[in-house]
Amino acid sequence: MPAHTHDSSVFSTQHLVTKTVVTSLRHDSKFIRDVIGILTPNVTVSLPPYFQGIDDAEKAESWVKKITEDGQTLAVYLTPEHTLCGFIFLYQSDNDELHLGYLLGETHQGKGLAKEMLGGLLTWCKQNKQVRALIGGVEKNNVASSSLLLTLGFYRTKSNSDDTDFYRFDIDSLAG
């Protein structure tokens, strides 16, 4: 197994496995190359400035350092090849609410992986019993992401933002 996968998985699904991103990964050259390959301009266009222009090792290393300081980040790998295909970002909001962000690399979009990834996350949250709700912000013109969240059972909440819609998922509403 590659050096950057020393952590045990957080959760897995039929085609995906997630692992916590740790600060030391910024020194793993394969992981850094994979990060650069995932964070392309088309993927990061509507994301915060620190996601932009990650096109060399130094910038990717700084990005890994930042995301590990801000909250919990899960690297999402396609199995069995163990190919990095995306990330899930979790930030503590209230004691038992998490803000959610996610992305998939361009070559992994449109294949049902985002639905599988977020479905796995919801199941993990339900089993974990430490999270009451997930809240995700979606740029208003990102119809695919909005539709996905609604399909998974998120509901739109009131927002004071002109460019972002917010969606909430109450973990207790998940059967099981």
Contacts in CASP RR format, 6 or more apart in sequence:
PFRMAT RR
TARGET T0000
AUTHOR 0000-0000-0000
METHOD contacts of the structure
MODEL  1
MPAHTHDSSVFSTQHLVTKTVVTSLRHDSKFIRDVIGILTPNVTVSLPPY
FQGIDDAEKAESWVKKITEDGQTLAVYLTPEHTLCGFIFLYQSDNDELHL
GYLLGETHQGKGLAKEMLGGLLTWCKQNKQVRALIGGVEKNNVASSSLLL
TLGFYRTKSNSDDTDFYRFDIDSLAG
1 82 0 8 1.000
2 28 0 8 1.000
2 30 0 8 1.000
2 31 0 8 1.000
2 82 0 8 1.000
3 28 0 8 1.000
3 30 0 8 1.000
4 25 0 8 1.000
4 28 0 8 1.000
4 30 0 8 1.000
4 31 0 8 1.000
4 75 0 8 1.000
5 19 0 8 1.000
5 77 0 8 1.000
5 82 0 8 1.000
7 19 0 8 1.000
7 20 0 8 1.000
7 22 0 8 1.000
8 19 0 8 1.000
9 17 0 8 1.000
9 18 0 8 1.000
9 19 0 8 1.000
10 18 0 8 1.000
10 19 0 8 1.000
10 20 0 8 1.000
10 74 0 8 1.000
10 124 0 8 1.000
11 17 0 8 1.000
11 18 0 8 1.000
11 120 0 8 1.000
11 121 0 8 1.000
11 123 0 8 1.000
11 124 0 8 1.000
12 18 0 8 1.000
12 79 0 8 1.000
13 116 0 8 1.000
13 117 0 8 1.000
13 119 0 8 1.000
13 120 0 8 1.000
14 116 0 8 1.000
15 78 0 8 1.000
15 79 0 8 1.000
15 113 0 8 1.000
15 116 0 8 1.000
16 76 0 8 1.000
16 77 0 8 1.000
16 78 0 8 1.000
16 79 0 8 1.000
16 85 0 8 1.000
16 113 0 8 1.000
16 116 0 8 1.000
16 117 0 8 1.000
16 120 0 8 1.000
17 76 0 8 1.000
17 77 0 8 1.000
17 79 0 8 1.000
17 82 0 8 1.000
18 74 0 8 1.000
18 75 0 8 1.000
18 76 0 8 1.000
18 77 0 8 1.000
18 88 0 8 1.000
18 117 0 8 1.000
18 121 0 8 1.000
19 74 0 8 1.000
19 75 0 8 1.000
19 77 0 8 1.000
20 72 0 8 1.000
20 73 0 8 1.000
20 74 0 8 1.000
20 75 0 8 1.000
21 64 0 8 1.000
21 67 0 8 1.000
21 68 0 8 1.000
21 73 0 8 1.000
21 74 0 8 1.000
21 75 0 8 1.000
21 87 0 8 1.000
22 68 0 8 1.000
23 64 0 8 1.000
23 65 0 8 1.000
23 68 0 8 1.000
23 69 0 8 1.000
25 31 0 8 1.000
25 32 0 8 1.000
25 64 0 8 1.000
25 68 0 8 1.000
26 32 0 8 1.000
26 60 0 8 1.000
26 61 0 8 1.000
26 62 0 8 1.000
26 64 0 8 1.000
26 65 0 8 1.000
27 61 0 8 1.000
29 57 0 8 1.000
31 64 0 8 1.000
31 75 0 8 1.000
31 84 0 8 1.000
32 57 0 8 1.000
32 60 0 8 1.000
32 61 0 8 1.000
32 64 0 8 1.000
33 57 0 8 1.000
34 83 0 8 1.000
34 84 0 8 1.000
35 54 0 8 1.000
35 60 0 8 1.000
35 63 0 8 1.000
35 64 0 8 1.000
35 84 0 8 1.000
36 54 0 8 1.000
36 55 0 8 1.000
36 56 0 8 1.000
36 57 0 8 1.000
36 60 0 8 1.000
37 105 0 8 1.000
38 84 0 8 1.000
38 85 0 8 1.000
38 86 0 8 1.000
38 87 0 8 1.000
38 103 0 8 1.000
38 104 0 8 1.000
38 105 0 8 1.000
39 51 0 8 1.000
39 53 0 8 1.000
39 54 0 8 1.000
39 60 0 8 1.000
39 63 0 8 1.000
39 103 0 8 1.000
40 105 0 8 1.000
40 106 0 8 1.000
41 52 0 8 1.000
41 53 0 8 1.000
42 106 0 8 1.000
43 103 0 8 1.000
43 104 0 8 1.000
43 105 0 8 1.000
43 106 0 8 1.000
44 51 0 8 1.000
44 52 0 8 1.000
44 53 0 8 1.000
44 54 0 8 1.000
44 103 0 8 1.000
46 139 0 8 1.000
46 141 0 8 1.000
46 142 0 8 1.000
47 103 0 8 1.000
50 63 0 8 1.000
50 66 0 8 1.000
51 63 0 8 1.000
53 59 0 8 1.000
54 60 0 8 1.000
54 63 0 8 1.000
67 73 0 8 1.000
67 87 0 8 1.000
67 89 0 8 1.000
70 89 0 8 1.000
70 91 0 8 1.000
71 89 0 8 1.000
71 90 0 8 1.000
71 91 0 8 1.000
71 92 0 8 1.000
72 89 0 8 1.000
72 90 0 8 1.000
72 91 0 8 1.000
73 87 0 8 1.000
73 88 0 8 1.000
73 89 0 8 1.000
73 90 0 8 1.000
74 87 0 8 1.000
74 88 0 8 1.000
74 89 0 8 1.000
74 90 0 8 1.000
75 84 0 8 1.000
75 86 0 8 1.000
75 87 0 8 1.000
76 84 0 8 1.000
76 85 0 8 1.000
76 86 0 8 1.000
76 87 0 8 1.000
76 88 0 8 1.000
76 104 0 8 1.000
76 113 0 8 1.000
76 117 0 8 1.000
77 83 0 8 1.000
77 84 0 8 1.000
77 85 0 8 1.000
78 85 0 8 1.000
78 108 0 8 1.000
78 113 0 8 1.000
85 104 0 8 1.000
85 105 0 8 1.000
85 108 0 8 1.000
85 113 0 8 1.000
86 102 0 8 1.000
86 103 0 8 1.000
86 104 0 8 1.000
86 105 0 8 1.000
86 108 0 8 1.000
86 117 0 8 1.000
87 102 0 8 1.000
87 103 0 8 1.000
88 100 0 8 1.000
88 101 0 8 1.000
88 102 0 8 1.000
88 117 0 8 1.000
88 118 0 8 1.000
88 121 0 8 1.000
89 100 0 8 1.000
89 101 0 8 1.000
89 102 0 8 1.000
90 98 0 8 1.000
90 99 0 8 1.000
90 100 0 8 1.000
90 101 0 8 1.000
91 98 0 8 1.000
91 99 0 8 1.000
92 98 0 8 1.000
92 99 0 8 1.000
93 99 0 8 1.000
93 135 0 8 1.000
96 130 0 8 1.000
96 131 0 8 1.000
96 132 0 8 1.000
96 133 0 8 1.000
97 131 0 8 1.000
97 132 0 8 1.000
97 133 0 8 1.000
97 134 0 8 1.000
97 135 0 8 1.000
98 125 0 8 1.000
98 131 0 8 1.000
98 133 0 8 1.000
98 134 0 8 1.000
98 135 0 8 1.000
99 134 0 8 1.000
99 135 0 8 1.000
99 136 0 8 1.000
99 137 0 8 1.000
100 121 0 8 1.000
100 134 0 8 1.000
100 135 0 8 1.000
100 136 0 8 1.000
100 137 0 8 1.000
101 136 0 8 1.000
101 137 0 8 1.000
102 114 0 8 1.000
102 117 0 8 1.000
102 118 0 8 1.000
104 113 0 8 1.000
104 114 0 8 1.000
104 117 0 8 1.000
114 145 0 8 1.000
114 148 0 8 1.000
115 148 0 8 1.000
115 151 0 8 1.000
115 152 0 8 1.000
118 148 0 8 1.000
118 149 0 8 1.000
118 152 0 8 1.000
119 152 0 8 1.000
121 134 0 8 1.000
122 134 0 8 1.000
122 152 0 8 1.000
122 169 0 8 1.000
122 171 0 8 1.000
122 174 0 8 1.000
123 174 0 8 1.000
125 131 0 8 1.000
125 134 0 8 1.000
125 171 0 8 1.000
125 174 0 8 1.000
126 171 0 8 1.000
126 174 0 8 1.000
126 176 0 8 1.000
131 171 0 8 1.000
132 170 0 8 1.000
132 171 0 8 1.000
132 172 0 8 1.000
133 168 0 8 1.000
133 169 0 8 1.000
133 170 0 8 1.000
133 171 0 8 1.000
134 154 0 8 1.000
134 168 0 8 1.000
134 169 0 8 1.000
134 171 0 8 1.000
135 157 0 8 1.000
135 166 0 8 1.000
135 167 0 8 1.000
135 168 0 8 1.000
135 169 0 8 1.000
136 149 0 8 1.000
136 154 0 8 1.000
136 166 0 8 1.000
136 167 0 8 1.000
136 168 0 8 1.000
137 164 0 8 1.000
137 165 0 8 1.000
137 166 0 8 1.000
137 167 0 8 1.000
138 145 0 8 1.000
138 146 0 8 1.000
138 149 0 8 1.000
138 164 0 8 1.000
138 165 0 8 1.000
138 166 0 8 1.000
138 167 0 8 1.000
139 145 0 8 1.000
139 163 0 8 1.000
139 164 0 8 1.000
139 165 0 8 1.000
140 162 0 8 1.000
140 163 0 8 1.000
140 164 0 8 1.000
140 165 0 8 1.000
146 156 0 8 1.000
146 165 0 8 1.000
146 167 0 8 1.000
149 167 0 8 1.000
149 169 0 8 1.000
150 156 0 8 1.000
150 167 0 8 1.000
152 169 0 8 1.000
153 169 0 8 1.000
153 173 0 8 1.000
154 167 0 8 1.000
154 168 0 8 1.000
154 169 0 8 1.000
155 167 0 8 1.000
155 168 0 8 1.000
155 169 0 8 1.000
156 165 0 8 1.000
156 166 0 8 1.000
156 167 0 8 1.000
157 166 0 8 1.000
157 167 0 8 1.000
157 168 0 8 1.000
158 166 0 8 1.000
159 165 0 8 1.000
159 166 0 8 1.000
END
